[in-house]
Amino acid sequence: MVDLLWQTRAFIYSHFADTTHPPSVDVTAAHFDISTEEASEYYKELHNRHAFFLEPNTLTIRMANPFSGIPTDFKVHANGKTYFANCAWDMLGIPAALHCDAVIDAVCTESDETILLEIKNGELTQSPITNHQLLVHFPLPFARWYDDLVFT
Amino acid sequence: MLLFQSEELIDKWCKRNNLKRGEILTIQQVWDLSKLWYHNRLSVDFHGRSVEQVAEVFKQAGLKSKFWYV
C-alpha cells in the first residue's frame, strides 16, 4: 500500500506537469487499475501528509505545490503549456520543478500591474517594461504555513 | 505569498488587511529558494521533507532569521 500511495503522488504530479491540471480520483483509479474507493483513500492520506491539498470536504486537488488546480494571478508559460501557480513563490517553483525555461506573467498586489519574468537557462530576468524591484511578501513564519495554506 | 513593486505597497496592503509585515525577499532570492525547494518535486522518490531537511534548505538559501525557524 505504501508503494502505491507514493506512486499515486508521483502520478498526480506527472499529470499536472503533462496537462496543467490535476487528475480526478476516477482517472487515478483507472491509471492504477484500482477501485475509486482505494484511490480516494490515497488522496485523503496524501492530503493528511501535506503531499498535496484537497478542497475542503472534496476529493478535488486544489494545490500540489507549486501547481494550482484553479486559475490564479500567477501564470507560467512553459513547454508549450500555461500553468497556474499558487502564489508568487510557486510561479518560480514551476520552472524549478520542471527544469525548463519559462515566461511568467503575474499581477502585482496593490499596483495591479502585470509584470513579465523570464527563466532562461536557469537565470531569472525581469521584463524591461518595469523598473521596479519586485518583492515577495511572506506573511507568516514557516512554523505557521500550514495553519491556513490558502492564506499563506 | 504575494508579489509587490515596493515595500511601501507591502505596508499599505498589510495595514489595509490588519496584518503585521512578514518577511520580504527579492524576486532573485525567491528564485534561488525555488530551485532548492522544488528541484526534486516531480521525483518518484520525493516523499516530503524532514524538519532538518527544511532547515538545511533555508540555510542554503541564506534565510537565517527567526522567521524561518522550523
Backbone of each chain as ProteinMPNN parsed JSONL, in Angstrom:
{"seq_chain_A": "MVDLLWQTRAFIYSHFADTTHPPSVDVTAAHFDISTEEASEYYKELHNRHAFFLEPNTLTIRMANPFSGIPTDFKVHANGKTYFANCAWDMLGIPAALHCDAVIDAVCTESDETILLEIKNGELTQSPITNHQLLVHFPLPFARWYDDLVFT", "coords_chain_A": {"N_chain_A": [[0.82, -1.197, 0.0], [1.955, 1.223, 0.788], [3.826, 1.744, -1.208], [2.128, 2.14, -3.414], [0.772, 4.341, -2.556], [2.691, 6.399, -2.679], [3.306, 6.2, -5.333], [0.928, 7.071, -6.353], [1.009, 9.747, -5.61], [3.19, 10.559, -7.222], [2.107, 10.097, -9.749], [0.048, 11.985, -9.823], [1.486, 14.398, -9.762], [2.914, 14.105, -12.139], [0.802, 14.091, -13.945], [-0.172, 16.686, -13.589], [2.055, 18.088, -14.582], [2.04, 17.23, -17.232], [-0.481, 17.963, -18.214], [-1.391, 20.317, -17.061], [-3.373, 20.352, -15.163], [-4.957, 18.777, -12.277], [-5.439, 15.197, -11.857], [-8.63, 13.561, -11.703], [-10.097, 11.546, -9.076], [-11.212, 9.309, -10.269], [-9.8, 9.101, -12.684], [-7.244, 8.596, -11.7], [-7.702, 6.178, -10.373], [-8.334, 4.543, -12.558], [-5.916, 4.62, -13.91], [-4.197, 3.15, -12.253], [-5.553, 0.837, -12.142], [-7.262, 0.284, -9.968], [-9.823, 0.389, -7.377], [-12.198, 3.122, -7.19], [-12.696, 3.785, -4.591], [-10.393, 2.929, -3.231], [-8.463, 4.578, -4.422], [-9.449, 6.985, -3.529], [-8.925, 6.836, -0.797], [-6.148, 7.008, -0.845], [-5.852, 9.615, -1.81], [-6.885, 11.067, 0.355], [-5.111, 10.345, 2.382], [-2.678, 11.297, 1.382], [-3.244, 13.996, 1.319], [-3.488, 14.427, 4.088], [-0.866, 14.055, 4.773], [0.279, 16.281, 3.788], [1.181, 16.159, 1.17], [-0.207, 17.022, -0.994], [-3.051, 19.234, -1.444], [-6.449, 19.106, -0.741], [-9.604, 20.46, -1.874], [-11.796, 21.657, 0.647], [-13.626, 19.06, 2.184], [-13.886, 17.55, -0.141], [-12.719, 15.561, -2.956], [-11.19, 16.879, -4.695], [-8.289, 18.168, -6.056], [-6.752, 20.985, -4.894], [-4.269, 22.236, -4.564], [-1.109, 21.223, -5.581], [1.667, 21.822, -4.713], [4.24, 23.201, -6.681], [1.998, 23.655, -8.281], [-1.253, 24.908, -9.157], [-4.642, 23.998, -8.836], [-6.634, 25.601, -9.665], [-7.507, 28.624, -11.522], [-5.271, 31.419, -11.209], [-3.614, 34.548, -10.334], [-1.085, 34.125, -11.21], [0.573, 33.15, -13.807], [2.243, 30.674, -15.66], [4.105, 30.112, -18.426], [5.24, 27.451, -20.112], [7.032, 24.867, -21.768], [5.229, 24.847, -23.907], [2.771, 25.031, -22.7], [0.312, 26.443, -20.406], [0.517, 27.031, -17.088], [-1.003, 27.371, -13.854], [0.105, 28.958, -10.944], [0.282, 28.73, -7.348], [1.056, 30.955, -5.908], [3.294, 33.813, -5.529], [5.75, 32.742, -4.954], [5.465, 30.091, -5.838], [5.133, 30.498, -8.568], [7.651, 30.706, -9.521], [8.507, 28.318, -8.689], [7.447, 26.451, -10.443], [8.925, 26.425, -13.021], [11.292, 25.663, -11.773], [10.68, 23.135, -10.779], [10.04, 21.787, -13.11], [12.337, 21.991, -14.505], [12.917, 23.724, -16.703], [12.861, 26.299, -19.285], [10.909, 29.328, -18.956], [8.174, 31.642, -19.309], [6.77, 34.054, -17.317], [3.749, 35.52, -16.376], [2.419, 37.806, -14.177], [0.336, 39.281, -11.692], [0.818, 42.199, -9.853], [0.286, 42.869, -6.426], [-1.706, 45.439, -4.992], [-0.635, 47.533, -6.794], [-1.629, 46.472, -9.084], [-0.435, 46.012, -11.525], [0.61, 44.136, -14.36], [3.335, 42.029, -14.64], [6.237, 40.817, -16.378], [8.282, 37.991, -16.324], [11.222, 36.146, -17.057], [12.532, 32.908, -17.257], [15.477, 31.586, -18.19], [17.719, 29.216, -19.226], [18.221, 28.66, -16.557], [18.502, 31.132, -15.398], [17.134, 34.124, -14.045], [15.29, 36.728, -15.471], [13.979, 40.012, -15.62], [11.275, 41.665, -17.162], [12.012, 44.521, -19.194], [10.032, 46.443, -19.163], [9.314, 47.374, -16.7], [10.7, 49.211, -14.031], [10.731, 48.598, -11.451], [11.852, 47.1, -8.407], [11.116, 43.915, -7.896], [9.304, 42.379, -5.271], [8.673, 39.803, -2.895], [6.268, 39.025, -0.553], [6.208, 37.287, 2.423], [3.795, 36.395, 4.467], [3.518, 34.926, 6.831], [5.442, 33.254, 9.378], [7.525, 30.317, 8.846], [6.74, 28.282, 10.625], [4.024, 28.559, 10.782], [2.914, 28.083, 8.338], [1.217, 26.027, 7.515], [-1.111, 26.417, 8.833], [-3.197, 27.751, 7.561], [-3.314, 27.202, 4.486], [-4.17, 28.315, 2.08], [-4.364, 31.045, 2.636], [-1.677, 31.514, 3.354]], "CA_chain_A": [[0.0, 0.0, 0.0], [2.802, 2.408, 0.887], [4.377, 1.993, -2.535], [1.093, 2.688, -4.287], [0.474, 5.688, -2.056], [3.65, 7.36, -3.236], [3.14, 6.176, -6.796], [-0.222, 7.947, -6.626], [1.516, 11.121, -5.549], [4.01, 10.813, -8.405], [1.21, 10.168, -10.906], [-0.668, 13.268, -9.781], [2.424, 15.442, -10.188], [3.195, 13.894, -13.558], [-0.403, 14.512, -14.658], [-0.14, 18.148, -13.564], [3.112, 18.558, -15.488], [1.68, 16.912, -18.617], [-1.778, 18.513, -18.663], [-1.587, 21.568, -16.296], [-4.423, 20.232, -14.142], [-4.835, 17.517, -11.523], [-6.354, 14.12, -12.254], [-9.701, 13.209, -10.765], [-9.911, 10.239, -8.433], [-11.561, 8.265, -11.25], [-8.67, 8.965, -13.62], [-6.155, 7.944, -10.967], [-8.097, 4.779, -10.152], [-8.204, 3.831, -13.834], [-4.491, 4.506, -14.246], [-3.576, 2.082, -11.467], [-6.461, -0.31, -12.162], [-7.751, 0.054, -8.601], [-11.171, 0.941, -7.214], [-12.283, 4.546, -6.845], [-12.624, 3.879, -3.123], [-8.982, 2.824, -2.837], [-7.801, 5.817, -4.848], [-9.934, 8.053, -2.623], [-8.174, 6.719, 0.461], [-4.795, 7.556, -1.087], [-5.974, 11.072, -1.886], [-7.073, 11.599, 1.721], [-3.872, 10.126, 3.132], [-1.652, 12.225, 0.87], [-3.654, 15.314, 1.833], [-3.131, 14.482, 5.515], [0.6, 14.121, 4.875], [0.693, 17.539, 3.139], [1.781, 15.92, -0.146], [-0.982, 17.992, -1.768], [-4.145, 19.732, -0.615], [-7.774, 18.972, -1.353], [-10.643, 21.416, -1.5], [-12.449, 21.123, 1.856], [-14.724, 18.084, 2.073], [-13.981, 17.005, -1.5], [-11.516, 14.859, -3.413], [-10.634, 17.718, -5.761], [-6.988, 18.706, -5.653], [-6.637, 22.441, -5.043], [-2.86, 22.578, -4.705], [0.004, 20.282, -5.462], [2.668, 22.889, -4.871], [3.855, 24.581, -6.963], [0.874, 23.759, -9.206], [-2.579, 25.217, -8.641], [-5.735, 23.359, -9.567], [-7.596, 26.623, -10.086], [-6.835, 29.804, -12.086], [-4.752, 32.412, -10.271], [-2.943, 35.691, -10.971], [0.311, 33.76, -11.471], [0.574, 32.233, -14.952], [3.58, 30.237, -16.072], [4.086, 29.537, -19.759], [6.428, 26.598, -20.224], [6.846, 23.623, -22.534], [4.056, 24.962, -24.761], [1.546, 24.977, -21.888], [0.172, 27.508, -19.404], [0.209, 26.523, -15.754], [-1.302, 28.34, -12.806], [0.828, 28.727, -9.693], [-0.498, 29.121, -6.169], [1.492, 32.218, -5.308], [4.473, 34.405, -6.163], [6.857, 31.79, -4.82], [5.225, 28.918, -6.676], [5.279, 30.804, -10.011], [9.054, 30.382, -9.813], [8.664, 26.899, -8.382], [7.076, 25.592, -11.586], [10.112, 26.134, -13.854], [12.293, 24.943, -10.973], [10.269, 21.726, -10.7], [10.04, 21.195, -14.456], [13.694, 22.142, -15.053], [12.753, 24.224, -18.069], [12.678, 27.739, -19.453], [9.502, 29.715, -18.778], [7.799, 33.059, -19.232], [5.77, 34.183, -16.251], [3.076, 36.801, -16.22], [1.822, 37.83, -12.85], [-0.239, 40.564, -11.289], [1.342, 42.702, -8.586], [-0.732, 43.295, -5.476], [-1.849, 46.885, -4.745], [-0.476, 48.33, -8.014], [-2.41, 45.78, -10.131], [0.308, 45.921, -12.788], [1.069, 42.814, -14.782], [4.767, 42.051, -14.952], [6.733, 39.636, -17.081], [9.58, 37.456, -15.915], [11.65, 35.027, -17.9], [13.567, 31.993, -16.786], [16.158, 31.018, -19.357], [18.97, 28.544, -18.839], [18.394, 28.724, -15.107], [18.676, 32.508, -14.931], [15.912, 34.928, -13.974], [15.359, 38.102, -15.952], [12.727, 40.744, -15.473], [10.996, 42.446, -18.354], [12.436, 45.915, -19.051], [8.923, 47.403, -19.126], [9.18, 47.925, -15.36], [11.962, 49.473, -13.338], [10.556, 48.297, -10.039], [12.454, 45.911, -7.81], [9.999, 43.079, -7.466], [9.452, 41.823, -3.931], [7.674, 38.818, -2.485], [5.972, 39.136, 0.878], [5.819, 36.066, 3.127], [3.066, 36.967, 5.607], [3.585, 34.113, 8.052], [6.675, 32.476, 9.545], [7.415, 28.927, 8.388], [6.052, 27.447, 11.617], [2.567, 28.719, 10.665], [2.488, 27.988, 6.934], [0.171, 25.044, 7.26], [-2.333, 26.751, 9.584], [-4.2, 28.085, 6.544], [-2.404, 27.225, 3.346], [-4.662, 29.218, 1.04], [-3.92, 32.379, 3.032], [-0.216, 31.559, 3.269]], "C_chain_A": [[0.858, 1.252, 0.0], [3.38, 2.765, -0.475], [3.349, 2.656, -3.436], [0.688, 4.093, -3.845], [1.411, 6.699, -2.708], [3.661, 7.343, -4.751], [1.951, 7.05, -7.209], [0.212, 9.4, -6.607], [2.3, 11.461, -6.822], [3.141, 10.93, -9.661], [0.497, 11.516, -10.964], [0.252, 14.405, -10.237], [2.744, 15.322, -11.678], [2.02, 14.367, -14.413], [-0.475, 16.037, -14.719], [0.871, 18.666, -14.597], [2.713, 18.355, -16.953], [0.468, 17.697, -19.112], [-2.102, 19.882, -18.067], [-2.717, 21.485, -15.27], [-4.335, 18.869, -13.443], [-5.786, 16.451, -12.044], [-7.465, 13.94, -11.218], [-9.369, 11.869, -10.115], [-10.198, 9.122, -9.432], [-10.418, 8.017, -12.238], [-7.519, 8.234, -12.948], [-6.463, 6.467, -10.731], [-7.915, 3.965, -11.436], [-6.735, 3.628, -14.191], [-3.837, 3.331, -13.529], [-4.413, 0.785, -11.456], [-6.857, -0.723, -10.743], [-9.143, 0.673, -8.489], [-11.102, 2.44, -6.909], [-12.152, 4.741, -5.335], [-11.168, 3.826, -2.647], [-8.22, 4.102, -3.222], [-8.204, 6.978, -3.931], [-9.17, 8.03, -1.305], [-6.759, 7.259, 0.301], [-4.83, 9.079, -1.154], [-6.064, 11.666, -0.474], [-5.781, 11.475, 2.526], [-2.783, 11.095, 2.676], [-1.973, 13.664, 1.267], [-3.223, 15.45, 3.295], [-1.621, 14.595, 5.724], [1.174, 15.375, 4.206], [1.428, 17.306, 1.818], [1.08, 16.758, -1.21], [-2.189, 18.345, -0.924], [-5.453, 19.694, -1.39], [-8.645, 20.163, -0.989], [-11.379, 20.82, -0.293], [-13.629, 20.202, 1.525], [-14.953, 17.557, 0.654], [-12.739, 16.161, -1.777], [-10.895, 15.595, -4.595], [-9.34, 18.354, -5.284], [-6.932, 20.203, -5.94], [-5.185, 22.843, -5.31], [-2.008, 21.32, -4.647], [1.212, 21.172, -5.732], [3.849, 22.402, -5.709], [2.626, 24.744, -7.848], [-0.423, 24.099, -8.48], [-3.623, 24.509, -9.493], [-6.781, 24.342, -10.044], [-6.838, 27.82, -10.675], [-6.42, 30.793, -10.998], [-4.148, 33.574, -11.058], [-1.504, 35.373, -11.378], [0.352, 32.696, -12.575], [2.001, 31.935, -15.381], [3.457, 29.54, -17.416], [5.387, 28.752, -19.948], [6.084, 25.342, -20.996], [5.585, 23.656, -23.397], [2.737, 24.911, -24.027], [1.485, 26.196, -20.969], [-0.314, 26.896, -18.097], [-0.232, 27.683, -14.862], [-0.535, 27.943, -11.544], [0.004, 29.253, -8.528], [-0.169, 30.514, -5.67], [2.764, 32.691, -6.013], [5.696, 33.514, -6.012], [6.671, 30.636, -5.807], [5.337, 29.22, -8.17], [6.725, 30.564, -10.44], [9.328, 28.904, -9.542], [8.345, 25.998, -9.565], [8.26, 25.372, -12.539], [11.216, 25.413, -13.083], [11.962, 23.453, -10.913], [10.366, 21.035, -12.057], [11.424, 21.243, -15.106], [13.634, 22.623, -16.507], [12.731, 25.754, -18.077], [11.194, 28.066, -19.28], [9.365, 31.223, -18.914], [6.637, 33.142, -18.246], [5.084, 35.524, -16.391], [2.245, 36.766, -14.956], [1.341, 39.237, -12.524], [0.326, 40.955, -9.927], [0.193, 43.19, -7.702], [-0.595, 44.793, -5.211], [-1.707, 47.705, -6.016], [-1.29, 47.768, -9.171], [-1.706, 45.732, -11.491], [0.665, 44.469, -13.081], [2.535, 42.916, -15.175], [5.139, 40.75, -15.676], [8.106, 39.26, -16.54], [9.945, 36.337, -16.874], [12.711, 34.213, -17.176], [14.189, 31.378, -18.025], [17.507, 30.467, -18.92], [19.268, 28.711, -17.356], [18.568, 30.109, -14.533], [17.351, 33.26, -15.01], [16.167, 36.309, -14.56], [13.974, 38.722, -15.865], [12.517, 41.583, -16.72], [11.433, 43.896, -18.154], [11.276, 46.909, -18.989], [8.722, 47.974, -17.723], [10.556, 48.119, -14.737], [11.875, 49.106, -11.866], [11.379, 47.073, -9.628], [11.313, 45.053, -7.297], [10.313, 42.406, -6.141], [8.341, 40.809, -3.68], [7.514, 38.912, -0.974], [5.507, 37.786, 1.416], [5.114, 36.504, 4.405], [3.234, 36.211, 6.924], [4.927, 33.405, 8.153], [6.452, 31.017, 9.186], [6.575, 28.078, 9.335], [4.529, 27.526, 11.487], [2.053, 28.532, 9.237], [1.291, 27.072, 6.729], [-1.086, 25.291, 8.091], [-3.484, 27.003, 8.615], [-3.433, 28.275, 5.245], [-2.876, 28.164, 2.235], [-4.236, 30.647, 1.368], [-2.406, 32.514, 2.875], [0.219, 31.771, 1.83]], "O_chain_A": [[0.55, 2.226, -0.688], [3.423, 3.936, -0.854], [3.658, 3.618, -4.139], [0.309, 4.928, -4.667], [0.971, 7.727, -3.222], [3.984, 8.346, -5.387], [1.963, 7.681, -8.266], [-0.167, 10.187, -7.475], [2.099, 12.518, -7.421], [3.406, 11.76, -10.53], [0.364, 12.112, -12.034], [-0.161, 15.272, -11.007], [2.831, 16.326, -12.385], [2.213, 14.967, -15.471], [-0.796, 16.611, -15.759], [0.569, 19.566, -15.381], [3.005, 19.192, -17.806], [0.394, 18.055, -20.287], [-3.023, 20.544, -18.545], [-2.985, 22.465, -14.577], [-3.72, 17.934, -13.955], [-6.828, 16.774, -12.613], [-7.259, 14.14, -10.021], [-8.468, 11.156, -10.558], [-9.508, 8.103, -9.44], [-10.112, 6.875, -12.58], [-6.893, 7.361, -13.548], [-5.588, 5.612, -10.875], [-7.407, 2.844, -11.406], [-6.36, 2.579, -14.715], [-3.03, 2.607, -14.11], [-4.032, -0.215, -10.848], [-6.799, -1.896, -10.372], [-9.589, 1.388, -9.386], [-10.086, 2.949, -6.437], [-11.577, 5.724, -4.866], [-10.767, 4.588, -1.766], [-7.434, 4.63, -2.435], [-7.387, 7.84, -3.607], [-8.813, 9.077, -0.765], [-6.23, 7.896, 1.212], [-3.948, 9.752, -0.621], [-5.393, 12.65, -0.161], [-5.407, 12.39, 3.26], [-2.052, 11.646, 3.499], [-1.067, 14.457, 1.522], [-2.658, 16.471, 3.687], [-1.159, 15.155, 6.717], [2.39, 15.518, 4.073], [2.212, 18.152, 1.39], [1.691, 17.156, -2.202], [-2.35, 17.828, 0.181], [-5.553, 20.175, -2.519], [-8.462, 20.794, 0.052], [-11.563, 19.605, -0.224], [-14.493, 20.524, 0.71], [-16.065, 17.17, 0.294], [-11.835, 16.063, -0.948], [-10.166, 15.006, -5.393], [-9.302, 19.001, -4.237], [-7.05, 20.631, -7.088], [-4.908, 23.68, -6.169], [-2.176, 20.472, -3.771], [1.703, 21.249, -6.858], [4.386, 21.321, -5.47], [2.24, 25.875, -8.142], [-0.668, 23.654, -7.358], [-3.499, 24.433, -10.716], [-7.715, 23.963, -10.751], [-5.662, 28.015, -10.37], [-7.122, 30.978, -10.003], [-4.168, 33.583, -12.289], [-0.783, 36.256, -11.842], [0.188, 31.505, -12.313], [2.848, 32.825, -15.453], [2.793, 28.51, -17.537], [6.481, 29.317, -19.943], [4.975, 24.818, -20.89], [4.942, 22.627, -23.6], [1.686, 24.764, -24.652], [2.482, 26.893, -20.778], [-1.401, 26.325, -18.018], [0.132, 28.834, -15.1], [-0.52, 26.783, -11.133], [-0.86, 30.113, -8.7], [-1.016, 31.182, -5.076], [3.243, 32.063, -6.957], [6.586, 33.535, -6.862], [7.601, 30.255, -6.517], [5.604, 28.316, -8.962], [6.985, 30.253, -11.602], [10.26, 28.319, -10.095], [8.902, 24.907, -9.685], [8.574, 24.221, -12.843], [11.984, 24.645, -13.662], [12.856, 22.61, -10.988], [10.724, 19.861, -12.147], [11.652, 20.609, -16.137], [14.215, 22.018, -17.408], [12.603, 26.404, -17.039], [10.333, 27.2, -19.434], [10.307, 31.977, -18.669], [5.662, 32.397, -18.339], [5.747, 36.555, -16.512], [1.482, 35.834, -14.703], [1.871, 40.233, -13.017], [0.317, 40.168, -8.981], [-0.743, 43.835, -8.173], [0.51, 45.335, -5.209], [-2.587, 48.516, -6.305], [-1.608, 48.482, -10.122], [-2.343, 45.435, -12.502], [0.977, 43.687, -12.182], [2.921, 43.79, -15.951], [4.443, 39.739, -15.586], [8.968, 40.113, -16.331], [9.074, 35.667, -17.429], [13.643, 34.748, -16.575], [13.507, 30.725, -18.815], [18.323, 31.17, -18.322], [20.419, 28.883, -16.954], [18.76, 30.265, -13.327], [16.555, 33.053, -15.925], [17.133, 36.979, -14.197], [12.953, 38.051, -16.014], [13.465, 42.144, -17.269], [11.251, 44.45, -17.07], [11.505, 48.101, -18.782], [8.02, 48.973, -17.572], [11.452, 47.292, -14.9], [12.838, 49.283, -11.119], [11.569, 46.141, -10.41], [10.62, 45.438, -6.355], [11.425, 41.928, -5.912], [7.225, 40.943, -4.183], [8.488, 38.882, -0.223], [4.535, 37.213, 0.925], [5.777, 36.946, 5.343], [3.106, 36.793, 8.001], [5.494, 32.999, 7.138], [5.321, 30.531, 9.218], [5.784, 27.247, 8.888], [3.817, 26.671, 12.013], [0.883, 28.795, 8.96], [0.452, 27.32, 5.864], [-2.017, 24.486, 8.068], [-4.601, 26.529, 8.823], [-2.962, 29.371, 4.942], [-2.054, 28.745, 1.526], [-3.796, 31.382, 0.483], [-1.916, 33.503, 2.331], [1.416, 31.838, 1.55]]}, "seq_chain_B": "MLLFQSEELIDKWCKRNNLKRGEILTIQQVWDLSKLWYHNRLSVDFHGRSVEQVAEVFKQAGLKSKFWYV", "coords_chain_B": {"N_chain_B": [[1.828, 33.862, -0.753], [2.511, 36.978, -1.934], [3.082, 39.215, -4.733], [4.861, 42.236, -5.024], [5.552, 45.706, -5.851], [6.976, 47.469, -4.345], [8.267, 48.233, -1.031], [6.674, 50.028, 0.264], [4.174, 49.585, -0.822], [3.713, 47.048, 0.14], [3.502, 47.574, 2.882], [1.224, 49.137, 2.811], [-0.684, 47.274, 1.96], [-0.574, 45.47, 4.106], [-1.477, 47.084, 6.196], [-4.072, 47.677, 5.362], [-5.179, 45.156, 5.496], [-4.976, 44.608, 8.097], [-2.695, 43.312, 9.132], [0.47, 42.197, 10.395], [3.664, 43.117, 9.076], [5.376, 40.639, 7.257], [8.034, 38.629, 6.193], [10.255, 39.899, 3.74], [11.36, 39.156, 0.544], [13.61, 39.546, -2.211], [12.857, 39.146, -5.724], [14.836, 37.67, -6.944], [15.996, 36.331, -4.772], [13.86, 34.665, -4.158], [13.719, 33.093, -6.416], [16.141, 31.726, -6.195], [15.608, 30.319, -3.83], [13.456, 28.791, -4.731], [14.618, 26.996, -6.538], [16.096, 25.396, -4.825], [14.06, 24.375, -3.228], [12.132, 23.172, -4.871], [13.341, 21.566, -6.816], [13.376, 18.776, -6.901], [10.751, 18.005, -6.884], [9.074, 16.606, -8.625], [10.035, 14.095, -8.592], [9.798, 10.572, -8.234], [10.777, 9.624, -5.915], [10.488, 11.627, -4.056], [9.225, 12.252, -0.954], [8.35, 14.231, 0.7], [9.709, 16.447, 3.278], [11.959, 16.267, 6.039], [12.11, 17.987, 9.21], [14.729, 18.738, 9.641], [15.736, 18.694, 7.054], [14.252, 20.754, 5.868], [15.218, 22.925, 7.33], [17.843, 22.905, 6.423], [17.537, 23.582, 3.716], [16.611, 26.238, 3.957], [18.833, 27.341, 5.182], [20.78, 27.036, 3.187], [19.704, 28.777, 1.364], [20.243, 31.121, 2.54], [18.54, 32.094, 4.454], [18.139, 33.033, 7.507], [16.935, 34.205, 9.687], [14.738, 34.453, 12.6], [12.21, 34.132, 11.609], [12.318, 32.048, 9.827], [12.677, 29.798, 11.305], [12.301, 26.347, 11.997]], "CA_chain_B": [[2.879, 34.835, -0.941], [2.097, 37.894, -2.991], [4.116, 39.961, -5.437], [4.695, 43.683, -4.87], [6.549, 46.523, -6.548], [7.745, 48.289, -3.396], [7.973, 47.979, 0.38], [5.56, 50.902, 0.64], [2.928, 48.908, -1.2], [3.532, 45.933, 1.092], [2.99, 48.156, 4.13], [-0.159, 49.572, 2.557], [-1.509, 46.065, 1.94], [-0.633, 44.935, 5.477], [-2.332, 47.966, 7.004], [-5.461, 47.508, 4.913], [-5.647, 43.824, 5.904], [-4.761, 44.493, 9.543], [-1.687, 42.27, 9.342], [1.853, 42.632, 10.581], [4.551, 42.811, 7.954], [6.126, 39.403, 7.433], [9.394, 38.698, 5.654], [10.267, 40.338, 2.346], [12.505, 38.68, -0.237], [13.64, 39.993, -3.606], [12.445, 38.095, -6.652], [16.001, 36.81, -7.162], [16.097, 35.439, -3.606], [12.804, 33.651, -4.241], [14.142, 32.15, -7.471], [17.179, 30.864, -5.598], [14.916, 29.423, -2.898], [12.62, 27.868, -5.517], [15.451, 25.929, -7.103], [16.432, 24.482, -3.733], [12.845, 23.804, -2.633], [11.278, 22.448, -5.812], [14.069, 20.893, -7.897], [13.092, 17.328, -6.936], [9.332, 17.812, -6.527], [8.41, 15.634, -9.504], [10.681, 12.792, -8.465], [9.035, 9.497, -7.567], [11.379, 9.404, -4.592], [10.223, 12.728, -3.125], [8.139, 11.914, -0.027], [8.287, 15.297, 1.694], [10.99, 16.765, 3.918], [12.032, 16.301, 7.497], [12.396, 19.316, 9.774], [16.157, 19.004, 9.417], [15.926, 18.992, 5.625], [13.707, 22.099, 5.63], [16.185, 23.873, 7.905], [19.015, 22.929, 5.546], [17.179, 24.366, 2.52], [16.599, 27.659, 4.323], [20.223, 27.737, 5.437], [21.452, 27.169, 1.879], [19.15, 29.961, 0.694], [20.664, 32.295, 3.293], [17.414, 32.576, 5.258], [18.6, 32.638, 8.842], [16.241, 34.92, 10.765], [13.795, 33.658, 13.39], [11.042, 33.896, 10.763], [12.49, 30.793, 9.082], [12.903, 28.671, 12.215], [11.364, 25.243, 11.739]], "C_chain_B": [[2.542, 35.691, -2.15], [3.285, 38.689, -3.52], [3.824, 41.458, -5.329], [5.812, 44.406, -5.612], [7.311, 47.458, -5.623], [7.387, 47.888, -1.971], [6.798, 48.843, 0.843], [4.223, 50.243, 0.314], [2.661, 47.696, -0.302], [2.943, 46.469, 2.4], [1.534, 48.592, 3.983], [-1.1, 48.369, 2.599], [-1.665, 45.486, 3.354], [-1.588, 45.77, 6.333], [-3.798, 47.758, 6.648], [-6.04, 46.176, 5.364], [-5.406, 43.549, 7.387], [-3.791, 43.363, 9.885], [-0.331, 42.901, 9.621], [2.655, 42.302, 9.333], [5.315, 41.515, 8.253], [7.56, 39.581, 6.973], [9.32, 39.07, 4.167], [11.536, 39.822, 1.675], [12.452, 39.305, -1.622], [13.252, 38.818, -4.503], [13.623, 37.149, -6.942], [16.196, 35.837, -5.992], [15.064, 34.315, -3.695], [13.119, 32.634, -5.347], [15.195, 31.191, -6.922], [16.551, 29.854, -4.626], [14.1, 28.372, -3.652], [13.43, 26.7, -6.061], [15.816, 24.905, -6.026], [15.197, 23.699, -3.26], [12.134, 22.841, -3.584], [12.019, 21.578, -6.826], [13.725, 19.419, -8.01], [11.618, 17.007, -6.693], [8.63, 16.77, -7.397], [9.027, 14.236, -9.42], [9.767, 11.794, -7.753], [9.531, 9.311, -6.14], [11.114, 10.543, -3.599], [9.003, 12.381, -2.268], [7.966, 13.007, 1.023], [9.654, 15.498, 2.326], [10.877, 16.666, 5.43], [12.291, 17.742, 7.938], [13.843, 19.698, 9.495], [16.423, 19.38, 7.953], [15.384, 20.37, 5.269], [14.697, 23.148, 6.135], [17.412, 24.007, 7.007], [18.744, 23.73, 4.265], [17.208, 25.855, 2.848], [18.028, 28.174, 4.553], [20.959, 27.962, 4.113], [20.972, 28.407, 1.119], [19.524, 31.248, 1.426], [19.568, 32.886, 4.16], [17.635, 32.128, 6.7], [17.867, 33.327, 9.982], [15.249, 33.994, 11.464], [12.542, 33.288, 12.574], [11.1, 32.522, 10.103], [12.786, 29.615, 9.988], [11.853, 27.593, 11.967], [11.06, 24.489, 13.019]], "O_chain_B": [[2.316, 35.182, -3.248], [4.323, 38.82, -2.872], [2.689, 41.894, -5.517], [6.848, 43.833, -5.951], [8.207, 48.172, -6.074], [6.342, 47.284, -1.729], [6.023, 48.437, 1.709], [3.266, 50.337, 1.082], [1.508, 47.366, -0.024], [2.007, 45.892, 2.953], [0.725, 48.438, 4.898], [-2.175, 48.432, 3.195], [-2.754, 45.067, 3.745], [-2.396, 45.234, 7.091], [-4.656, 47.674, 7.527], [-7.244, 46.066, 5.592], [-5.599, 42.434, 7.872], [-4.029, 42.569, 10.795], [-0.028, 43.996, 9.146], [2.366, 41.337, 8.627], [5.83, 41.323, 9.355], [8.219, 40.561, 7.32], [8.437, 38.613, 3.441], [12.644, 40.025, 2.173], [11.37, 39.565, -2.148], [13.311, 37.658, -4.097], [13.416, 35.955, -7.16], [16.519, 34.667, -6.196], [15.349, 33.167, -3.355], [12.813, 31.449, -5.21], [15.135, 29.985, -7.165], [16.924, 28.681, -4.611], [14.059, 27.207, -3.257], [12.977, 25.556, -6.044], [15.843, 23.701, -6.284], [15.287, 22.515, -2.935], [11.599, 21.819, -3.154], [11.372, 20.908, -7.631], [13.775, 18.86, -9.105], [11.272, 15.88, -6.34], [7.688, 16.121, -6.943], [8.585, 13.312, -10.103], [9.064, 12.135, -6.802], [8.778, 8.886, -5.264], [11.477, 10.436, -2.428], [7.894, 12.234, -2.781], [7.485, 12.734, 2.123], [10.625, 14.828, 1.976], [9.831, 16.947, 6.014], [12.646, 18.598, 7.128], [14.139, 20.843, 9.154], [17.226, 20.266, 7.661], [15.981, 21.081, 4.461], [14.977, 24.133, 5.451], [17.954, 25.101, 6.85], [19.61, 24.464, 3.789], [17.772, 26.646, 2.092], [18.372, 29.291, 4.168], [21.668, 28.954, 3.946], [21.715, 29.005, 0.341], [19.165, 32.34, 0.987], [19.649, 34.047, 4.56], [17.35, 30.985, 7.06], [18.158, 33.052, 11.146], [14.959, 32.897, 10.986], [11.906, 32.265, 12.823], [10.066, 31.903, 9.85], [13.115, 28.534, 9.499], [10.676, 27.887, 11.756], [10.292, 23.527, 13.001]]}, "name": "protein", "num_of_chains": 2, "seq": "MVDLLWQTRAFIYSHFADTTHPPSVDVTAAHFDISTEEASEYYKELHNRHAFFLEPNTLTIRMANPFSGIPTDFKVHANGKTYFANCAWDMLGIPAALHCDAVIDAVCTESDETILLEIKNGELTQSPITNHQLLVHFPLPFARWYDDLVFTMLLFQSEELIDKWCKRNNLKRGEILTIQQVWDLSKLWYHNRLSVDFHGRSVEQVAEVFKQAGLKSKFWYV"}
